[in-house]
């Protein structure tokens, strides 16, 4: 459930087919994302999942699976620890 929503966010920002996105997909190498794209993805995650991603955590997200892990850790909370 979370991964489907995450794939929609990523696909919307990067204009790619959501079915091409797996947990191993890297934002920069596989999808060609730049720093602005990554910022927009994090903002989309925060809005869609009602969470706050600290900047130091956001900078460490390189793969869709890492973003998913952070989302799952924060569901029910207001911030990723």
C-alpha positions in Angstrom: 0.0 0.0 0.0 2.7 2.5 1.0 4.9 1.4 -1.9 2.1 2.0 -4.5 1.6 5.5 -3.2 5.4 6.1 -3.1 5.7 4.9 -6.7 2.9 7.3 -7.8 4.8 10.2 -6.1 8.1 9.3 -7.8 6.4 8.7 -11.2 4.6 12.0 -11.0 7.7 14.0 -10.2 10.0 12.3 -12.7 7.4 11.5 -15.4 8.2 7.8 -15.5 6.0 4.7 -15.5 5.3 3.7 -11.9 5.6 0.0 -12.9 9.3 0.6 -13.7 10.0 1.5 -10.1 11.1 -1.2 -7.7 12.6 -1.0 -4.2 16.1 -1.3 -5.8 15.5 1.6 -8.2 17.9 4.5 -7.6 16.6 8.0 -8.0 19.7 9.5 -9.7 21.3 6.6 -11.6 18.2 4.7 -12.7 15.7 7.6 -13.0 17.9 10.6 -13.7 16.6 12.6 -10.8 18.4 15.8 -9.8 18.5 17.6 -6.4 15.3 19.5 -7.2 13.5 16.3 -8.2 14.6 14.6 -4.9 13.3 17.6 -2.9 10.0 17.4 -4.7 9.8 13.6 -4.0 10.5 14.2 -0.3 7.9 17.0 -0.2 5.4 14.6 -1.9 6.1 11.9 0.7 5.7 14.3 3.6 2.3 15.5 2.2 1.0 12.1 1.2 2.0 10.3 4.4 1.5 13.2 6.8 5.1 12.9 8.1 8.2 15.1 8.5 11.5 14.0 7.0 14.5 15.7 8.5 16.9 17.2 5.9 19.7 15.0 7.1 17.5 11.9 6.5 16.3 13.2 3.1 19.9 13.6 1.9 20.6 9.9 2.6 17.7 8.5 0.5 19.1 7.2 -2.7 16.7 4.3 -3.5 13.0 3.8 -3.5 13.3 1.1 -0.9 15.1 3.4 1.5 12.3 5.9 1.1 9.8 3.2 1.8 11.6 2.1 4.9 11.6 5.6 6.3 7.9 5.9 5.5 7.1 2.7 7.3 9.2 3.7 10.3 7.3 7.0 10.6 3.7 5.9 10.1 1.9 6.8 13.2 4.5 9.4 14.1 5.2 12.9 13.1 8.9 12.6 12.4 11.4 10.0 11.2 13.9 9.3 14.0 
